[in-house]
Amino acid sequence: PEVTQGEVDGALVKAKGLSVKTGETATMEINFIELTKDIIKAATFGTDGTSQDATYDLIESKAQIAEGDYFENIAFVGQTLDGRKVIAILDNALCTSGFEQEGKNKEGTIGKYTFECHAALDSDLDTLPWHIYYPKAETA
């Protein structure tokens, strides 16, 4: 969350009740072990080009972000120490980190990509569509 503290004449410290949520961001960093054409296109806002070489597809830059560049959602599934699942989902996820690979001799390369959640234009535009499912406490 982004928080703004209201200012009051004479107050030298932050005061309870004057903090206001003024925005938020929701991001998820994902490590892809495989480098696919779709991952490259997502990370670069790339589009299919016309290759002069019949053995290769060509990916080229495009000027505008398109509706299809957003992932409907991406998710993380983890576990608590006692094995219960925790699920975090970002809707309307867009890769905002770009394409970056570091090739090293005798090491596999895993691409690291950051996805950021976006509100739909027809929403209230006050909150982001992220969801975290945390298991309820077990009752005896």
N, C-alpha and C positions, 0 to 999 in steps of 0.2 A: 504493500500500500504506500501511497504518497500522502503525507500528512502535513497540513499547514497549521501553524499555531497562530491564533488570533492575538493581536497586539492590544494591550491595555496600557494607558498612560500610568506610569509609576511602577508597573510590574517589571521586575528584573529577572524573573524566572518563568518557566512554562507553568501555566495554571491549568488545573484539571477542569475539563468542560469547555475549554477554548480550542481544543484540537479538532480539526475538521479534515475528513478524508477528501482529498482533492484529486485523486486519480489512483490508478494502480497499473501494475504490469504483471504479467504471468509468463514466465519463460521456462523452457525445459531443454536441457542439453542432452543430446542423444549421440551415442557412439554407434555408427553403422560399421559392421565388420566387412560388408560387401559394398563395393562401389558399382552402382548400376546407373544406367542411362537416366532413369527417373530421378535418382538422388542428385545427380549432377545437374539436371534441368531444374530441380527444386532449389538447389543451393545457388544457382546463377541466374535464375529467372530466364532460363534458356528456352530456345525453341528449335524445332527440327529445321535443319538447313538442307541443301542439296549438295551431297558429296561428289567430288570428281572421282573418288576412289570407290569402286563397287564393294570393297571389303569393309568399309567403315561407314557408320552413320555420322552425320555432322550435327553438332549442337552449336548454335550461335546465340548471341545476345539479342534480347528484345527490349524495346523501349519502355513498355508499360507492364505493370503487374496485372495479371488476368485473374478472373474468378477461379480458374482451374489451378492456379498456383497455391491456393490455400488448401490445406488438408482439412477434411471435415472434422477430424479430431486426431490427436495422438495421445498415447497413454503410457503411464509408468505403472508397473505392478511390482510391489515389494511385499515384504513380510515383517511383522512385528517379531520380537524375540521369541514369542511363544508360537509362531507359525501362522498367525492370522493374516490375511491379505489386506494390504492397503493399496488403493487404486487412485491415481491422480490423472485427470483427463483435461486437456486443453482443447477447446473447440476453435474452429477457424484458425488453425495454426499455420503460420507462415515462416519459412526458413529465413532468418535475418542475419545469419553469420557469414554467408558467402561460402565459396568453395575453397577449402584449404587442405592440402595433403602434404605430409612430410615423409618422403621415402627414405628409408635407412637400410643399409646393407645388413643382411641377416636378421631383419626384423620385419614383422608384418605391419602394415599400415592400417590404422583404424581411423576413419574420418570422424571428426567431432563437429556436430551441427547444432545450432541453437534455433529453437522454434519459439515463436512468440504468439500468444493468444490475442485474437482480435474480436471485438464486438461486431455484430451485424448492424448494418445501417438502419434496419427497421426495429432495433431494440431500443431500450431506454437510454443507451449510451452513457450510463452511470456506473455500470459494473461490467466486468469481463465474464465470459462464459467458461469459467473453469470450475471443476468439480473434484472434490476429494472425498472418497469413500473410505471411512475409517471404521473398523469393526466395533460394534457396541460391546460394552463391558459385559462379560459373562455373569449371569446371575445364578446363584446357588439355589 
